[in-house]
Amino acid sequence: MASNSISFQILFPSPYSVEVSKLRQQLEEAHFAWASEWKRQQLDFKIENIRFVHDPHWNQRIFSLQAAHDGETWFWRATHAIVIFGGLSI
């Protein structure tokens, strides 16, 4: 066990640990500066929906995935019937 600690001290003398702690502190300071700047920029960011208006009947449109799942329109009800009949005839 003593040989492990001696070899560890030979490979990693104490000045290196001090240097690593200084680099770690500089890294943490740089990260803190970056994070605070990023948060400041996020306050200026505002999501705007300028291209699309809300469609209250979006789930009742023929090519809507929700309408295809629910079968809200005649087209999807007929498609469901054809698929079920085709599946049962196999």
Sine and cosine of phi, psi and omega as CSV:
sin_phi,cos_phi,sin_psi,cos_psi,sin_omega,cos_omega
0.00,0.00,-0.59,0.81,0.00,-1.00
-0.93,0.37,-0.55,0.83,0.00,-1.00
-0.92,0.39,-0.53,0.85,0.05,-1.00
-0.91,0.42,-0.69,0.73,-0.01,-1.00
-0.94,0.35,-0.57,0.82,0.04,-1.00
-0.93,0.37,-0.70,0.71,0.02,-1.00
-0.92,0.40,-0.55,0.84,0.05,-1.00
-0.91,0.41,-0.67,0.75,0.02,-1.00
-0.92,0.38,-0.54,0.84,0.04,-1.00
-0.93,0.36,-0.67,0.74,-0.03,-1.00
-0.96,0.28,-0.62,0.79,-0.06,-1.00
-0.81,-0.58,0.99,0.11,0.04,-1.00
-0.93,0.38,0.28,-0.96,-0.09,-1.00
-0.88,0.47,-0.57,0.82,0.02,-1.00
-0.86,0.52,-0.52,0.85,0.03,-1.00
-0.91,0.41,-0.61,0.79,0.00,-1.00
-0.91,0.40,-0.58,0.82,0.05,-1.00
-0.92,0.39,-0.67,0.74,0.01,-1.00
-0.90,0.43,-0.64,0.77,0.02,-1.00
-0.90,0.43,-0.65,0.76,0.01,-1.00
-0.91,0.41,-0.58,0.82,0.07,-1.00
-0.91,0.41,-0.69,0.72,0.02,-1.00
-0.90,0.43,-0.62,0.78,0.02,-1.00
-0.90,0.44,-0.65,0.76,0.03,-1.00
-0.90,0.43,-0.67,0.74,0.03,-1.00
-0.90,0.44,-0.63,0.78,0.04,-1.00
-0.90,0.43,-0.69,0.73,0.03,-1.00
-0.91,0.42,-0.61,0.79,0.05,-1.00
-0.91,0.41,-0.67,0.74,0.03,-1.00
-0.91,0.42,-0.65,0.76,0.02,-1.00
-0.91,0.41,-0.65,0.76,0.03,-1.00
-0.89,0.45,-0.66,0.75,0.02,-1.00
-0.90,0.44,-0.68,0.74,0.02,-1.00
-0.91,0.42,-0.70,0.72,-0.04,-1.00
-0.90,0.43,-0.66,0.75,0.01,-1.00
-0.92,0.38,-0.61,0.79,0.05,-1.00
-0.92,0.40,-0.65,0.76,0.02,-1.00
-0.89,0.45,-0.68,0.73,0.02,-1.00
-0.90,0.43,-0.61,0.79,0.02,-1.00
-0.90,0.43,-0.63,0.78,0.02,-1.00
-0.94,0.33,-0.50,0.86,0.01,-1.00
-0.93,0.37,-0.46,0.89,0.04,-1.00
-0.91,0.40,-0.51,0.86,0.01,-1.00
-0.98,0.19,-0.34,0.94,-0.07,-1.00
-0.98,0.20,0.78,-0.63,-0.02,-1.00
-0.71,-0.70,0.81,-0.59,-0.01,-1.00
-0.99,0.17,0.79,-0.61,0.03,-1.00
-0.81,-0.59,0.72,-0.69,0.04,-1.00
-0.98,-0.21,1.00,0.06,-0.09,-1.00
-0.99,-0.16,-0.19,0.98,-0.09,-1.00
-0.99,-0.15,-0.48,0.88,-0.11,-0.99
-0.82,-0.58,0.69,-0.73,0.12,-0.99
-0.99,-0.12,0.39,-0.92,-0.02,-1.00
-0.96,0.29,0.73,-0.68,0.03,-1.00
-0.96,-0.27,0.94,-0.34,-0.05,-1.00
-0.93,0.38,-0.33,0.94,-0.02,-1.00
-0.95,-0.30,0.55,0.84,-0.08,-1.00
-0.90,0.43,-0.50,0.87,-0.05,-1.00
-1.00,0.05,0.00,1.00,0.02,-1.00
-0.94,-0.33,0.06,1.00,0.04,-1.00
-0.96,0.27,0.48,-0.87,-0.10,-1.00
-0.89,0.46,-0.68,0.74,-0.07,-1.00
-0.99,-0.13,0.39,0.92,0.07,-1.00
-1.00,0.10,0.70,-0.71,0.03,-1.00
-0.89,0.46,-0.58,0.82,0.03,-1.00
-0.91,0.40,-0.65,0.76,0.05,-1.00
-0.92,0.40,-0.58,0.82,0.05,-1.00
-0.91,0.42,-0.61,0.79,0.01,-1.00
-0.96,0.29,-0.70,0.71,-0.07,-1.00
-0.99,0.15,-0.39,0.92,-0.07,-1.00
0.95,0.32,0.65,0.76,-0.07,-1.00
-0.97,0.25,-0.41,0.91,-0.06,-1.00
-0.93,-0.35,0.31,-0.95,-0.04,-1.00
-0.88,0.48,-0.56,0.83,-0.04,-1.00
-0.89,0.47,-0.73,0.69,-0.04,-1.00
-0.97,0.24,-0.51,0.86,0.09,-1.00
-0.90,0.44,-0.66,0.75,0.04,-1.00
-0.92,0.39,-0.63,0.78,0.03,-1.00
-0.90,0.44,-0.67,0.75,0.04,-1.00
-0.88,0.48,-0.69,0.72,-0.01,-1.00
-0.89,0.45,-0.68,0.74,0.00,-1.00
-0.91,0.42,-0.66,0.75,-0.01,-1.00
-0.92,0.39,-0.68,0.73,-0.01,-1.00
-0.92,0.40,-0.69,0.72,0.03,-1.00
-0.89,0.45,-0.65,0.76,0.04,-1.00
-0.91,0.41,-0.60,0.80,0.04,-1.00
-0.93,0.36,-0.58,0.81,0.00,-1.00
-0.97,0.26,-0.42,0.91,-0.03,-1.00
-0.99,0.13,-0.09,1.00,-0.02,-1.00
-0.97,0.26,0.00,0.00,0.00,0.00
